[in-house]
């Protein structure tokens, strides 16, 4: 006969084992039990980097492990995206993806070493961002450019004499400029950089003439008076720059819309429980007054939507930008 005490111990052990079997993969593995890396596929200083660094400390506090931003720029965001696509799906390597890496590049590049849809598990849209058409303030003044209409007039009178900077081929900054060129019949020479940060340095320095930058990375220079904001590229004016018109308003280009977005993704196959936990904590962080106010003041609109909603958003964005890429004639082998 089994002793009553031993019987209770055996039953308790069985119950505990059954309980562990029912736990999600993440709970069984104790995720996260080491630092988590957020790969930013662009150099430091751009909006992708700004947003990653805004949420990383919040996720570190929420999970009790460091979330470390790792800048891996190159090829319009493809280098960093490829690293994450080929990483183990264990929740320890994430990507701050963009409209470029997951909405545009599939149509722009004839060959990609990863599939933006199949190779990733969408977690959440972090923020949507209007782009802003900016020029060096002193250069704009010397050229007599005070409005978008002035810019178009000057560009048509001086075809090919204006240099347009971007954060890289296929980025939303590049495509916003291409859309502007095609809708206005103007021509500017495109200079792709390895990220918004390096491009911004040359723009402020006067080497470049114009850029359709993400608003958060241009905002400090606009506030400092170093850059002149001619227009925002969204359908509606930005609350962060209420006195700056939209391109549609300023140039009579009905329907002009070239906004950017940034969101967290994991390698395909990452356990749904881990994806869900990251999404929930990111949404909480984005909803805190401090983070929300910080992002809104920079022109970013916080989101925090569900993985399913973000997946649908990515697919819709690809369908939206594919015709723009085709019309622009831009193609990278």
Secondary structure by P-SEA (a helix, b strand, c coil): cccaaaaaaaaaaaaaaaaaaacccccccccccbbbbbbcccccccaaaaaaaacaaaaaaaccccbbbbbbbcccaaaaaaaaaaccccccbbbbcccccccccccccccccccccccbbbccccbbbbbbbcccaaaaaaaccccaaaaaaaaaaccccbbbbccccccaaaaaaaaaaaaacbbbbbbbcccaaaaaaaaaaccccccccccccaaaaaaaccbbbccccccccccccccccccccccccccbbbbbbbbbbccccccaaaaaaaaaaaaaaaacaaaaaaaaaacbbbbbccaaaaaaaaaaaaaaaaaaaaaaccccc
